[in-house]
């Protein structure tokens, strides 16, 4: 009888546990080799095949795939008015925490979506998310072989190129022109294969928001990273979107366990009085950075997240670091749903590709995607918007973005085609007006 009672007790305990405990996400918090990372990403995409896929944006100098995992309700396709978001890790091969966090994030998003986590389901249902855990797999291989034997081993790619100094320097061009609109034509220069792959990626998808994960400090920095005066190493050099960038930086830093802490004995103590955020050029200036390139060559706002003072932390620190960063990683993705979005169409309802959306008082425009949709990250407040396109009349709208908005406001535009004669007249009067302005200056 005692044996039967024991069996019955065990059976009832298991039955109760099964229906009283919610299933949970299980992640193995270990380091992954390049091959293991690829396997985890492909296995995760297969597990969540309805909302995920992997794709390569190119190859490293040594021929390794630069593998991205995507999460969306329609993987592989841009959907009208759905914003595009990206995370990039391991740009410097020896800064490895970001790489690991992004592998864990991919596993977490897949598992929690399947488990019915409403927050994760809403995020994936309303956003197209792209995660590139390792931009520099060759550098990582070198760094991991030496297990962080020195501060710089593996930082560069296998061609000895620092990838975050390797993008076209559009910031100098913008400073010289005093205009911060897109620079569609790039200077003719040779770049590393990893850099070229990311440049093509940025050009092929209308990204709205991005973060690159680094290591060596504990803070978020934002553009510009290159100083207004090349010989000034630490000079505050804001973009026209300074207030928006500060808000985005605050989003990550405030959601992190201790990045915004004012404690003076923590990693990153010298930035404690700043709340863990800083303008990149004010921290230290450098040309050819990826964040400046995103801002000046596309619609994308990219920030740099420094995850901690140890570039290659011990394996037993990976789980605590996941706990410190998880909420920040999620909150930052959700921040893509700010400001305004909409569609620019002609009178017949056709989307206009390449139309320009400008905001009065902010000298930085965004352009519409293939089907005429656009996204413009903006702080709360009253804004005057103008939509223009070649061969069409311009349209202005005044919008009010309240502080309590939890999603982007919808602002559509319909542009009327102008005749060739009207367009010529407009250009002529514009020329006359500019001449008169010059004469009045004397």
Buried (B, 14 or more C-beta within 10 A) or exposed (E): EEEEEEEEEEEEEEEEEEEEEEEEBEBEBEBBEBEEBBEBBBEBBEEBEEBBBBBEBBBBBEEBBBBBBBBBBEBEEBBEBBBBBBBBBBBBBBBBBBBBBBBBBBBBBBBBBBEEBEEBBEBBEBBBBBBBBBBBBBBBBBBBEEEBEEEEBBBBBBBEBBBBBBBBBBBBBBBEEEBBBBBEEBEEEEBBBBBBBBBEBBEEBBBBBBBBBBBBBBBBBBBBBBBBEEEEEEBBBBBBBBBBBBBBBBBBBBBBBBBBBEEEEBBBBEBBEBBBBBBBBBBEBBBBBBBBBBBBBBBBBBBBBBBBBBBBBEEEBBBEBBEBBBBBBBBBBBBBBBBBBBBBBBEEEEBBBBBBBBBEEBBBBBBBBEBBBBBBBBBBEEBEBBBBBEEBBBBEBEBEBEEEEEEBBEBBBBBEEBEEEEBEEEEEEEEEEEEEEEEEEE
